[in-house]
Amino acid sequence: MPSSEKHVVSATATIPAAPARVYDILADYKEEHPRILPPEFSDLVVDQGGVGAGTMIRFKMRVLGRTQNYRAIVTEPEPGRVLVETYFEPDGTVTTFIVDPESNGQHSRVTFSTSMPVREGFAGKIERFAGTRLLRPIFERELNLLAARAMQPAQ
């Protein structure tokens, strides 16, 4: 029986670029977002839209030698600040990207956060532990790639 418990894995970094630049990279699934994906991600395809709300994507993610397919729809609860990918499978998993200004708007504080359903009991403890140990380093690599991209001139 599925649980309604959620586990959240997140990582945050300060990026020396303006929030608008950082957000534009995250929201552009056609050109920019694919450039910041670590090697665990592959085959990002835009099925609809391409920038911001209404974009539908699919991609593969390889972790521990296993590749999984994902499909998601993108929403912007706070355009320019919050971008959300809601995955069709596994049901209830959501990744949120939050971009806040720092240093009078010269830098950005960026948080990547995934909320996923977990089972109750011992199995849920294992899922929480594994989810954190696997996702956080991936987020940290992606934040580093985002920082490097954001410091390059916009094309």
N, C-alpha and C positions, 0 to 999 in steps of 0.2 A: 504494500500500500504506500503510495507516494506521500511524502511529508510536505508540510507547508513551511518547514524550517528553511531559512535562507542563510547562506554563508557569503560574506563579502571579502574579496581580495582586492587590495588597492596599492597603488604606488604614486608618489607625488615628487615632482621636481620643479625647481625654478629654472626657467629658460630665459636667456638674455635676448629676448625679442618681444616686440609689442604683441599684446593679446590678439589683435585683429589678424596679424600675420600667422600666429600659431593656430588660431581657430580656422582660418582659411585653409591651412594645410590639412587639418583634421577633417574638415567638411567636404573637401574635394576628393571624392572616391575615384574619379576618372584619372586624374594625373598625380596629385600630390600624396594622398594617403597611401597608395601602394609603395611609394618611395621610402616610407618610414617603417614599413613592416619588417620585423626580424625574420630570420630564415625559417622559423617554425610555421610561418604563414606562407601560403602559395595560392596561385590560381585565383586571385581576386577578380571577380567578374561583376560588372554593374549591369543588372537586369532592367533597371528602370531609373530614370533621373540621372544622378551623378554627383550633384552638389547639394548637401544638406537634406532638409526634410523631404520625405517621399522617395528618397533613394532606396532601391532594393539591391542588395549585394549577396553574393555567395563566394565562399572561399574554402580552402582546406587548411587545417591546422594539424601539425605533426608533433606529438608529445610522447615520449617514452616509446618511440618506434611505432606508434599507432597513428594513422591519419584519419581524421574525422572531417566530414563535410558540414558546413554551416550555411544557413541562409538567414538574412536579417533585413529588417526594415529600419530606416533611420528616421528619427524625429528630432526636433529641436525645441524642447520645452522652454528654453531661454536662448533664442537665436543670438549668436555671437559669444555666448558663454557656456551653454550646456548642449551637448550632442549625445544622443542615445541610440545604441544599436540594440534592438529587441530581436532575439533569435527565435525562429520557429521551432527548432529542435536544438538542444533539449528545452522543453517547455519551461518557461519561467526564468530563463537566463537572460540577463540584461547587462550590457557594458555601457558605462557612462563616462564621457570625457568632459571635464570641467576646466575652463580656462578663466583665471582671475588675474586682474592687473596687480603688479607689484612695482615698487620703486617709481611711483608717479607714472605708471603705464609704460615704462621702459622695458620691464621684464614681465614674465608671465609665470604664475604658479599654476601648474597643470597637474591634475589628478586623473588617473585612469582607475576605474573601479568596476569590478564584475560581481554581480549578485547572482548566485546560483542556488537552485534547490538542493538540499541534502537530506538524506534519510535520518531517521532518529537513531539513537543508540550508538553502539560501537561502530557500525558501518558508517554512520554520519561523521563520527570522530575521524575516521580514516579519510573520508572524502574531504573534510575540512582541512586536515593536515596536508594531504596530497595537493589539493587545490591551491593552497597558499604556497607551498614549496615549488610548485610548477609554474603558476601564473605570475607571481611577483617578479621573478627574474626576467621573464618575457616582457612584462610591462616596463621594467627598468631599462632593458635594451631598446624598447620602442621609444621611450622617453629620450634616451640618448640620441637615437636616430632623428627624432623630431627636433631636438635642439640643434643638431648639426644642419638639418634642412632649413630650419627657421632662420639661421644665421647667414644663409646664402641669399643672394638677391632673388626676389620674386621673378619668375619667368613669364 
